[in-house]
Amino acid sequence: VLFYSTEIPELVHLADRVLVFYAGSISAELGGADVSEEAIARAALGSHEPGMPA
């Protein structure tokens, strides 16, 4: 099932796996315990993981 939403809390509660797009490309593929509001928001804004070079 493909599900689209701009509501991050909704995605966290409904999805087992999340693909986040930024600037026309997949910026993150999150699954399992990695699906969190913080991780989705960071990827949606084009930010990098803490400690990773920009």
C-alpha distance matrix in Angstrom:
0.0 3.8 6.3 10.0 13.0 16.6 17.4 17.6 18.3 15.2 13.1 15.4 15.1 11.3 10.0 11.1 10.9 11.8 13.0 15.9 17.6 21.3 23.7 21.3 20.3 18.1 20.4 18.6 16.0 16.1 15.0 16.5 19.8 19.6 17.1 19.7 20.8 23.6 21.7 19.1 22.1 24.2 21.8 21.1 24.9 25.5 27.5 28.0 28.1 31.4 34.0 32.4 34.4 33.3
3.8 0.0 3.8 6.8 10.2 13.7 15.0 15.4 16.9 14.0 11.6 14.5 14.9 11.4 9.8 11.5 10.4 10.0 10.5 12.9 14.2 17.9 20.1 17.7 17.1 15.1 17.6 16.2 14.1 14.7 14.6 16.7 19.6 18.8 16.1 18.5 19.0 21.6 19.7 16.8 19.4 21.6 19.0 18.0 21.7 22.4 24.6 25.5 25.9 29.3 32.0 30.2 31.9 30.5
6.3 3.8 0.0 3.8 6.7 10.4 11.4 12.2 13.6 10.5 8.7 12.0 12.3 9.1 8.3 11.1 10.4 9.3 10.4 12.0 13.5 17.0 19.5 17.7 17.4 15.4 17.3 16.0 14.4 14.4 14.6 16.4 18.8 17.9 14.7 16.4 16.4 19.3 18.0 14.8 17.1 19.7 17.6 16.1 19.8 21.1 23.2 24.4 24.9 28.1 31.1 29.5 31.3 29.7
10.0 6.8 3.8 0.0 3.8 7.1 9.1 10.4 12.6 10.0 8.4 12.1 13.2 10.8 10.2 13.2 11.9 9.7 9.9 10.3 11.3 14.3 16.7 15.2 15.5 14.0 15.7 15.0 14.3 14.6 15.7 17.8 19.7 18.2 14.9 16.0 15.2 17.9 16.8 13.2 14.8 17.6 15.5 13.5 17.0 18.5 20.9 22.6 23.5 26.6 29.7 28.1 29.6 27.7
13.0 10.2 6.7 3.8 0.0 3.8 5.4 7.3 9.6 7.5 6.8 10.5 11.7 10.3 10.5 13.9 13.1 10.5 11.2 10.6 11.9 14.3 16.8 16.2 16.7 15.3 16.1 15.4 15.3 15.0 16.3 18.0 19.3 17.8 14.2 14.4 12.8 15.7 15.3 11.7 12.6 15.9 14.6 12.2 15.3 17.6 19.6 21.7 22.5 25.3 28.6 27.4 28.9 26.9
16.6 13.7 10.4 7.1 3.8 0.0 3.8 6.0 9.1 8.4 8.2 11.2 13.1 12.7 12.9 16.1 15.0 11.9 12.2 10.4 11.3 12.7 15.3 15.5 16.3 15.2 15.3 15.1 15.9 15.6 17.5 19.3 19.9 17.9 14.5 13.9 11.5 13.9 14.0 10.4 10.2 13.6 12.9 9.9 12.5 15.3 17.3 19.8 20.9 23.4 26.8 25.7 27.0 24.8
17.4 15.0 11.4 9.1 5.4 3.8 0.0 3.8 5.7 5.4 6.5 9.0 10.4 10.9 11.9 15.2 15.0 12.4 13.7 12.4 14.1 15.6 18.5 18.9 19.3 17.7 17.4 16.5 16.9 15.8 17.2 18.2 18.4 17.0 13.4 12.2 9.7 12.6 13.6 10.4 10.3 14.0 14.1 11.7 14.1 17.1 18.4 20.7 21.2 23.3 26.9 26.3 28.0 26.1
17.6 15.4 12.2 10.4 7.3 6.0 3.8 0.0 3.8 5.3 5.1 6.3 8.8 10.0 10.4 13.2 12.8 10.3 12.0 10.7 13.1 14.6 18.0 18.6 18.4 16.3 15.4 14.0 14.4 12.8 14.3 15.2 15.0 13.5 10.0 8.5 5.9 9.1 9.9 7.1 7.5 11.2 11.5 10.0 12.5 15.2 15.9 17.8 17.9 19.9 23.6 23.2 25.2 23.6
18.3 16.9 13.6 12.6 9.6 9.1 5.7 3.8 0.0 3.8 5.4 5.1 6.3 8.7 10.1 12.9 13.6 12.1 14.6 13.9 16.7 18.4 21.8 22.4 21.9 19.6 18.6 16.7 16.6 14.3 14.9 14.9 14.3 13.8 10.2 8.4 6.3 10.0 11.5 9.6 10.3 13.8 14.6 13.6 15.9 18.6 18.7 20.3 19.8 21.5 25.1 25.2 27.6 26.3
15.2 14.0 10.5 10.0 7.5 8.4 5.4 5.3 3.8 0.0 3.8 5.5 5.3 6.1 8.2 11.7 12.6 11.4 14.1 14.0 16.7 18.9 22.2 22.1 21.8 19.5 19.3 17.4 16.7 14.7 14.9 15.1 15.5 15.1 11.3 10.7 9.4 13.2 13.9 11.4 12.7 16.2 16.2 14.9 17.7 20.2 21.0 22.5 22.2 24.3 27.9 27.6 29.9 28.5
13.1 11.6 8.7 8.4 6.8 8.2 6.5 5.1 5.4 3.8 0.0 3.8 5.5 5.2 5.4 8.7 9.0 7.6 10.4 10.8 13.8 16.4 19.8 19.5 18.8 16.1 16.1 13.9 13.0 11.1 11.5 12.2 13.0 12.3 8.5 8.7 8.4 11.8 11.6 8.9 11.1 14.2 13.6 12.8 16.0 18.0 18.8 20.0 19.7 22.2 25.6 25.0 27.3 26.1
15.4 14.5 12.0 12.1 10.5 11.2 9.0 6.3 5.1 5.5 3.8 0.0 3.8 5.8 5.9 7.9 9.0 8.5 11.8 12.3 15.8 18.1 21.8 21.8 20.6 17.6 16.9 14.2 13.1 10.3 10.1 9.9 10.0 9.8 6.1 5.9 6.5 10.1 10.1 8.7 11.1 13.8 13.8 13.8 16.8 18.6 18.7 19.4 18.4 20.5 23.9 23.7 26.4 25.7
15.1 14.9 12.3 13.2 11.7 13.1 10.4 8.8 6.3 5.3 5.5 3.8 0.0 3.8 6.1 8.4 10.7 11.1 14.6 15.6 18.9 21.4 25.0 24.8 23.8 20.8 20.4 17.7 16.2 13.4 12.3 11.3 11.7 12.5 9.2 9.2 9.8 13.4 13.8 12.5 14.7 17.5 17.6 17.4 20.3 22.3 22.4 23.2 22.0 24.0 27.4 27.4 30.2 29.5
11.3 11.4 9.1 10.8 10.3 12.7 10.9 10.0 8.7 6.1 5.2 5.8 3.8 0.0 3.8 6.9 9.2 9.9 13.3 14.8 18.0 21.0 24.4 23.6 22.6 19.7 20.0 17.4 15.4 13.2 11.9 11.5 13.1 13.7 10.3 11.4 12.2 15.8 15.4 13.5 16.1 18.9 18.2 17.8 21.1 22.8 23.5 24.3 23.4 25.8 29.1 28.6 31.3 30.4
10.0 9.8 8.3 10.2 10.5 12.9 11.9 10.4 10.1 8.2 5.4 5.9 6.1 3.8 0.0 3.8 5.4 6.5 10.1 12.2 15.5 18.8 22.2 21.2 19.8 16.6 17.1 14.3 11.9 9.8 8.5 8.9 11.1 11.3 8.1 10.3 11.8 14.8 13.6 11.8 14.9 17.2 16.0 16.1 19.6 20.7 21.5 21.9 21.1 23.8 26.8 26.1 28.7 28.0
11.1 11.5 11.1 13.2 13.9 16.1 15.2 13.2 12.9 11.7 8.7 7.9 8.4 6.9 3.8 0.0 3.8 6.9 10.4 13.2 16.7 19.9 23.4 22.4 20.3 16.9 17.2 13.9 10.9 8.4 5.9 5.8 8.8 9.5 7.4 10.6 13.1 15.6 13.8 12.8 16.4 18.0 16.6 17.5 20.9 21.5 21.9 21.7 20.4 23.1 25.8 25.1 27.9 27.7
10.9 10.4 10.4 11.9 13.1 15.0 15.0 12.8 13.6 12.6 9.0 9.0 10.7 9.2 5.4 3.8 0.0 3.8 6.9 10.0 13.4 16.7 20.1 19.0 16.7 13.2 13.7 10.5 7.3 5.6 4.3 6.6 9.6 8.8 7.0 10.5 12.8 14.7 12.2 11.0 14.7 15.9 13.9 14.9 18.5 18.6 19.3 19.0 18.2 21.3 23.8 22.6 25.2 24.8
11.8 10.0 9.3 9.7 10.5 11.9 12.4 10.3 12.1 11.4 7.6 8.5 11.1 9.9 6.5 6.9 3.8 0.0 3.8 6.3 9.8 13.1 16.5 15.6 13.7 10.3 10.7 7.9 5.8 5.1 6.3 9.2 11.2 9.3 6.9 9.6 11.0 12.7 10.2 8.1 11.6 13.0 10.7 11.3 14.9 15.2 16.3 16.6 16.3 19.6 22.3 20.9 23.1 22.3
13.0 10.5 10.4 9.9 11.2 12.2 13.7 12.0 14.6 14.1 10.4 11.8 14.6 13.3 10.1 10.4 6.9 3.8 0.0 3.8 6.6 10.1 13.3 12.1 9.9 6.6 7.7 5.8 4.5 6.4 8.8 12.3 14.1 11.5 9.8 12.2 13.0 14.0 11.0 8.7 11.8 12.5 9.4 9.8 13.4 13.1 14.9 15.2 15.7 19.3 21.8 19.8 21.5 20.3
15.9 12.9 12.0 10.3 10.6 10.4 12.4 10.7 13.9 14.0 10.8 12.3 15.6 14.8 12.2 13.2 10.0 6.3 3.8 0.0 3.8 6.7 10.3 9.9 8.3 5.6 5.6 5.1 6.4 8.1 11.3 14.5 15.6 12.4 10.7 11.9 11.7 12.3 9.6 6.8 8.9 9.6 6.3 6.1 9.7 9.7 11.8 12.8 14.0 17.5 20.1 18.1 19.5 17.8
17.6 14.2 13.5 11.3 11.9 11.3 14.1 13.1 16.7 16.7 13.8 15.8 18.9 18.0 15.5 16.7 13.4 9.8 6.6 3.8 0.0 3.8 6.8 6.2 5.3 4.3 5.3 7.2 9.2 11.6 14.8 18.2 19.3 16.0 14.5 15.4 14.8 15.0 12.5 9.8 10.8 11.1 7.7 6.4 9.3 8.9 11.9 13.5 15.5 19.0 21.4 18.9 19.6 17.4
21.3 17.9 17.0 14.3 14.3 12.7 15.6 14.6 18.4 18.9 16.4 18.1 21.4 21.0 18.8 19.9 16.7 13.1 10.1 6.7 3.8 0.0 3.8 5.5 5.5 6.2 5.6 8.7 11.7 14.0 17.6 20.8 21.4 17.9 16.6 16.9 15.8 15.2 13.2 10.8 10.7 10.2 7.2 5.7 7.0 6.1 9.7 11.9 14.6 17.9 20.0 17.5 17.5 14.8
23.7 20.1 19.5 16.7 16.8 15.3 18.5 18.0 21.8 22.2 19.8 21.8 25.0 24.4 22.2 23.4 20.1 16.5 13.3 10.3 6.8 3.8 0.0 3.8 5.7 8.3 8.4 12.0 14.9 17.6 21.1 24.5 25.1 21.6 20.4 20.7 19.4 18.8 16.8 14.6 14.0 13.4 10.7 9.1 9.4 8.2 11.9 14.1 17.3 20.3 22.1 19.3 18.6 15.5
21.3 17.7 17.7 15.2 16.2 15.5 18.9 18.6 22.4 22.1 19.5 21.8 24.8 23.6 21.2 22.4 19.0 15.6 12.1 9.9 6.2 5.5 3.8 0.0 3.8 7.0 8.9 12.0 14.2 17.2 20.5 24.0 25.2 21.9 20.6 21.5 20.6 20.5 18.2 15.6 15.9 15.7 12.4 10.9 12.3 11.1 14.8 16.5 19.4 22.7 24.5 21.5 21.1 18.3
20.3 17.1 17.4 15.5 16.7 16.3 19.3 18.4 21.9 21.8 18.8 20.6 23.8 22.6 19.8 20.3 16.7 13.7 9.9 8.3 5.3 5.5 5.7 3.8 0.0 3.8 6.0 9.1 11.1 14.5 17.7 21.4 22.7 19.3 18.5 19.8 19.5 19.2 16.3 14.3 15.2 14.5 10.9 10.6 12.3 10.4 13.6 14.5 17.0 20.6 22.2 19.0 19.0 16.7
18.1 15.1 15.4 14.0 15.3 15.2 17.7 16.3 19.6 19.5 16.1 17.6 20.8 19.7 16.6 16.9 13.2 10.3 6.6 5.6 4.3 6.2 8.3 7.0 3.8 0.0 3.8 5.7 7.4 10.8 14.0 17.7 19.0 15.7 15.0 16.7 16.9 16.7 13.5 11.7 13.4 12.7 8.9 9.4 11.9 10.2 12.7 13.1 15.0 18.7 20.5 17.6 18.3 16.5
20.4 17.6 17.3 15.7 16.1 15.3 17.4 15.4 18.6 19.3 16.1 16.9 20.4 20.0 17.1 17.2 13.7 10.7 7.7 5.6 5.3 5.6 8.4 8.9 6.0 3.8 0.0 3.8 7.2 9.9 13.6 17.0 17.6 14.0 13.7 14.8 14.9 14.0 10.8 9.6 11.0 9.5 5.8 7.4 9.3 7.1 9.1 9.4 11.3 15.0 16.8 14.1 14.9 13.2
18.6 16.2 16.0 15.0 15.4 15.1 16.5 14.0 16.7 17.4 13.9 14.2 17.7 17.4 14.3 13.9 10.5 7.9 5.8 5.1 7.2 8.7 12.0 12.0 9.1 5.7 3.8 0.0 3.8 6.2 9.8 13.2 13.9 10.4 10.3 11.9 12.8 12.2 8.6 7.9 10.4 9.3 5.9 8.4 10.9 9.4 10.3 9.9 10.5 14.2 16.3 14.1 15.8 14.8
16.0 14.1 14.4 14.3 15.3 15.9 16.9 14.4 16.6 16.7 13.0 13.1 16.2 15.4 11.9 10.9 7.3 5.8 4.5 6.4 9.2 11.7 14.9 14.2 11.1 7.4 7.2 3.8 0.0 3.8 6.8 10.5 12.0 9.0 9.0 11.7 13.4 13.5 9.9 9.2 12.5 12.1 9.1 11.2 14.2 13.1 13.9 13.1 13.0 16.6 18.6 16.6 18.7 18.2
16.1 14.7 14.4 14.6 15.0 15.6 15.8 12.8 14.3 14.7 11.1 10.3 13.4 13.2 9.8 8.4 5.6 5.1 6.4 8.1 11.6 14.0 17.6 17.2 14.5 10.8 9.9 6.2 3.8 0.0 3.8 7.1 8.3 5.5 5.4 8.5 11.0 11.4 8.1 8.0 11.7 11.7 9.8 12.0 15.0 14.5 14.6 13.7 12.7 15.9 18.3 17.0 19.7 19.5
15.0 14.6 14.6 15.7 16.3 17.5 17.2 14.3 14.9 14.9 11.5 10.1 12.3 11.9 8.5 5.9 4.3 6.3 8.8 11.3 14.8 17.6 21.1 20.5 17.7 14.0 13.6 9.8 6.8 3.8 0.0 3.8 6.4 5.4 5.5 9.3 12.4 13.5 10.7 10.8 14.6 15.0 13.4 15.4 18.5 18.2 18.1 17.1 15.6 18.4 20.7 19.8 22.7 22.9
16.5 16.7 16.4 17.8 18.0 19.3 18.2 15.2 14.9 15.1 12.2 9.9 11.3 11.5 8.9 5.8 6.6 9.2 12.3 14.5 18.2 20.8 24.5 24.0 21.4 17.7 17.0 13.2 10.5 7.1 3.8 0.0 3.8 5.4 5.9 9.2 12.7 14.0 12.0 12.7 16.3 16.8 16.0 18.0 20.9 20.9 20.4 19.3 17.2 19.5 21.9 21.6 24.8 25.3
19.8 19.6 18.8 19.7 19.3 19.9 18.4 15.0 14.3 15.5 13.0 10.0 11.7 13.1 11.1 8.8 9.6 11.2 14.1 15.6 19.3 21.4 25.1 25.2 22.7 19.0 17.6 13.9 12.0 8.3 6.4 3.8 0.0 3.8 5.5 7.4 11.2 12.0 10.4 12.1 15.2 15.6 15.5 17.8 20.2 20.4 19.3 18.0 15.5 17.2 19.6 19.9 23.4 24.1
19.6 18.8 17.9 18.2 17.8 17.9 17.0 13.5 13.8 15.1 12.3 9.8 12.5 13.7 11.3 9.5 8.8 9.3 11.5 12.4 16.0 17.9 21.6 21.9 19.3 15.7 14.0 10.4 9.0 5.5 5.4 5.4 3.8 0.0 3.8 5.9 9.5 9.6 7.2 9.1 12.3 12.1 11.9 14.5 16.8 16.7 15.6 14.3 12.0 14.2 16.8 16.6 19.9 20.4
17.1 16.1 14.7 14.9 14.2 14.5 13.4 10.0 10.2 11.3 8.5 6.1 9.2 10.3 8.1 7.4 7.0 6.9 9.8 10.7 14.5 16.6 20.4 20.6 18.5 15.0 13.7 10.3 9.0 5.4 5.5 5.9 5.5 3.8 0.0 3.8 7.0 8.5 6.7 7.1 10.5 11.5 11.2 12.8 15.6 16.2 15.7 15.4 13.7 16.1 19.1 18.8 21.8 21.7
19.7 18.5 16.4 16.0 14.4 13.9 12.2 8.5 8.4 10.7 8.7 5.9 9.2 11.4 10.3 10.6 10.5 9.6 12.2 11.9 15.4 16.9 20.7 21.5 19.8 16.7 14.8 11.9 11.7 8.5 9.3 9.2 7.4 5.9 3.8 0.0 3.8 5.4 5.3 6.2 8.5 9.9 10.8 12.2 14.3 15.6 14.6 14.7 13.1 14.8 18.2 18.5 21.4 21.1
20.8 19.0 16.4 15.2 12.8 11.5 9.7 5.9 6.3 9.4 8.4 6.5 9.8 12.2 11.8 13.1 12.8 11.0 13.0 11.7 14.8 15.8 19.4 20.6 19.5 16.9 14.9 12.8 13.4 11.0 12.4 12.7 11.2 9.5 7.0 3.8 0.0 3.8 5.6 5.3 6.0 8.5 10.1 10.4 12.2 14.3 13.6 14.6 13.6 15.1 18.8 19.1 21.6 20.7
23.6 21.6 19.3 17.9 15.7 13.9 12.6 9.1 10.0 13.2 11.8 10.1 13.4 15.8 14.8 15.6 14.7 12.7 14.0 12.3 15.0 15.2 18.8 20.5 19.2 16.7 14.0 12.2 13.5 11.4 13.5 14.0 12.0 9.6 8.5 5.4 3.8 0.0 3.8 5.5 5.2 6.0 8.6 9.9 10.7 12.4 10.8 11.5 10.4 11.5 15.2 15.7 18.3 17.5
21.7 19.7 18.0 16.8 15.3 14.0 13.6 9.9 11.5 13.9 11.6 10.1 13.8 15.4 13.6 13.8 12.2 10.2 11.0 9.6 12.5 13.2 16.8 18.2 16.3 13.5 10.8 8.6 9.9 8.1 10.7 12.0 10.4 7.2 6.7 5.3 5.6 3.8 0.0 3.8 5.5 5.2 6.2 8.6 10.1 10.7 9.5 9.5 8.4 10.6 14.0 13.8 16.4 15.9
19.1 16.8 14.8 13.2 11.7 10.4 10.4 7.1 9.6 11.4 8.9 8.7 12.5 13.5 11.8 12.8 11.0 8.1 8.7 6.8 9.8 10.8 14.6 15.6 14.3 11.7 9.6 7.9 9.2 8.0 10.8 12.7 12.1 9.1 7.1 6.2 5.3 5.5 3.8 0.0 3.8 5.5 5.2 6.0 8.6 10.0 10.1 11.2 11.1 13.7 17.1 16.4 18.5 17.2
22.1 19.4 17.1 14.8 12.6 10.2 10.3 7.5 10.3 12.7 11.1 11.1 14.7 16.1 14.9 16.4 14.7 11.6 11.8 8.9 10.8 10.7 14.0 15.9 15.2 13.4 11.0 10.4 12.5 11.7 14.6 16.3 15.2 12.3 10.5 8.5 6.0 5.2 5.5 3.8 0.0 3.8 5.5 5.0 6.2 8.6 8.5 10.7 11.3 13.3 16.8 16.3 18.0 16.3
24.2 21.6 19.7 17.6 15.9 13.6 14.0 11.2 13.8 16.2 14.2 13.8 17.5 18.9 17.2 18.0 15.9 13.0 12.5 9.6 11.1 10.2 13.4 15.7 14.5 12.7 9.5 9.3 12.1 11.7 15.0 16.8 15.6 12.1 11.5 9.9 8.5 6.0 5.2 5.5 3.8 0.0 3.8 5.5 5.4 6.4 5.1 6.9 7.8 9.9 13.3 12.6 14.2 12.6
21.8 19.0 17.6 15.5 14.6 12.9 14.1 11.5 14.6 16.2 13.6 13.8 17.6 18.2 16.0 16.6 13.9 10.7 9.4 6.3 7.7 7.2 10.7 12.4 10.9 8.9 5.8 5.9 9.1 9.8 13.4 16.0 15.5 11.9 11.2 10.8 10.1 8.6 6.2 5.2 5.5 3.8 0.0 3.8 5.4 5.1 5.7 7.1 8.6 11.8 14.6 13.0 14.3 12.6
21.1 18.0 16.1 13.5 12.2 9.9 11.7 10.0 13.6 14.9 12.8 13.8 17.4 17.8 16.1 17.5 14.9 11.3 9.8 6.1 6.4 5.7 9.1 10.9 10.6 9.4 7.4 8.4 11.2 12.0 15.4 18.0 17.8 14.5 12.8 12.2 10.4 9.9 8.6 6.0 5.0 5.5 3.8 0.0 3.8 5.5 7.6 10.2 12.1 14.9 17.9 16.3 17.2 14.9
24.9 21.7 19.8 17.0 15.3 12.5 14.1 12.5 15.9 17.7 16.0 16.8 20.3 21.1 19.6 20.9 18.5 14.9 13.4 9.7 9.3 7.0 9.4 12.3 12.3 11.9 9.3 10.9 14.2 15.0 18.5 20.9 20.2 16.8 15.6 14.3 12.2 10.7 10.1 8.6 6.2 5.4 5.4 3.8 0.0 3.8 5.5 9.0 11.6 13.8 16.6 15.2 15.5 12.7
25.5 22.4 21.1 18.5 17.6 15.3 17.1 15.2 18.6 20.2 18.0 18.6 22.3 22.8 20.7 21.5 18.6 15.2 13.1 9.7 8.9 6.1 8.2 11.1 10.4 10.2 7.1 9.4 13.1 14.5 18.2 20.9 20.4 16.7 16.2 15.6 14.3 12.4 10.7 10.0 8.6 6.4 5.1 5.5 3.8 0.0 3.8 6.7 9.9 12.5 14.7 12.6 12.6 9.7
27.5 24.6 23.2 20.9 19.6 17.3 18.4 15.9 18.7 21.0 18.8 18.7 22.4 23.5 21.5 21.9 19.3 16.3 14.9 11.8 11.9 9.7 11.9 14.8 13.6 12.7 9.1 10.3 13.9 14.6 18.1 20.4 19.3 15.6 15.7 14.6 13.6 10.8 9.5 10.1 8.5 5.1 5.7 7.6 5.5 3.8 0.0 3.8 6.9 8.9 11.3 9.7 10.1 7.8
28.0 25.5 24.4 22.6 21.7 19.8 20.7 17.8 20.3 22.5 20.0 19.4 23.2 24.3 21.9 21.7 19.0 16.6 15.2 12.8 13.5 11.9 14.1 16.5 14.5 13.1 9.4 9.9 13.1 13.7 17.1 19.3 18.0 14.3 15.4 14.7 14.6 11.5 9.5 11.2 10.7 6.9 7.1 10.2 9.0 6.7 3.8 0.0 3.8 6.4 8.2 6.2 7.4 6.4
28.1 25.9 24.9 23.5 22.5 20.9 21.2 17.9 19.8 22.2 19.7 18.4 22.0 23.4 21.1 20.4 18.2 16.3 15.7 14.0 15.5 14.6 17.3 19.4 17.0 15.0 11.3 10.5 13.0 12.7 15.6 17.2 15.5 12.0 13.7 13.1 13.6 10.4 8.4 11.1 11.3 7.8 8.6 12.1 11.6 9.9 6.9 3.8 0.0 3.8 6.2 5.5 8.4 8.9
31.4 29.3 28.1 26.6 25.3 23.4 23.3 19.9 21.5 24.3 22.2 20.5 24.0 25.8 23.8 23.1 21.3 19.6 19.3 17.5 19.0 17.9 20.3 22.7 20.6 18.7 15.0 14.2 16.6 15.9 18.4 19.5 17.2 14.2 16.1 14.8 15.1 11.5 10.6 13.7 13.3 9.9 11.8 14.9 13.8 12.5 8.9 6.4 3.8 0.0 3.8 5.5 8.5 9.7
34.0 32.0 31.1 29.7 28.6 26.8 26.9 23.6 25.1 27.9 25.6 23.9 27.4 29.1 26.8 25.8 23.8 22.3 21.8 20.1 21.4 20.0 22.1 24.5 22.2 20.5 16.8 16.3 18.6 18.3 20.7 21.9 19.6 16.8 19.1 18.2 18.8 15.2 14.0 17.1 16.8 13.3 14.6 17.9 16.6 14.7 11.3 8.2 6.2 3.8 0.0 3.8 6.6 9.1
32.4 30.2 29.5 28.1 27.4 25.7 26.3 23.2 25.2 27.6 25.0 23.7 27.4 28.6 26.1 25.1 22.6 20.9 19.8 18.1 18.9 17.5 19.3 21.5 19.0 17.6 14.1 14.1 16.6 17.0 19.8 21.6 19.9 16.6 18.8 18.5 19.1 15.7 13.8 16.4 16.3 12.6 13.0 16.3 15.2 12.6 9.7 6.2 5.5 5.5 3.8 0.0 3.8 6.5
34.4 31.9 31.3 29.6 28.9 27.0 28.0 25.2 27.6 29.9 27.3 26.4 30.2 31.3 28.7 27.9 25.2 23.1 21.5 19.5 19.6 17.5 18.6 21.1 19.0 18.3 14.9 15.8 18.7 19.7 22.7 24.8 23.4 19.9 21.8 21.4 21.6 18.3 16.4 18.5 18.0 14.2 14.3 17.2 15.5 12.6 10.1 7.4 8.4 8.5 6.6 3.8 0.0 3.8
33.3 30.5 29.7 27.7 26.9 24.8 26.1 23.6 26.3 28.5 26.1 25.7 29.5 30.4 28.0 27.7 24.8 22.3 20.3 17.8 17.4 14.8 15.5 18.3 16.7 16.5 13.2 14.8 18.2 19.5 22.9 25.3 24.1 20.4 21.7 21.1 20.7 17.5 15.9 17.2 16.3 12.6 12.6 14.9 12.7 9.7 7.8 6.4 8.9 9.7 9.1 6.5 3.8 0.0
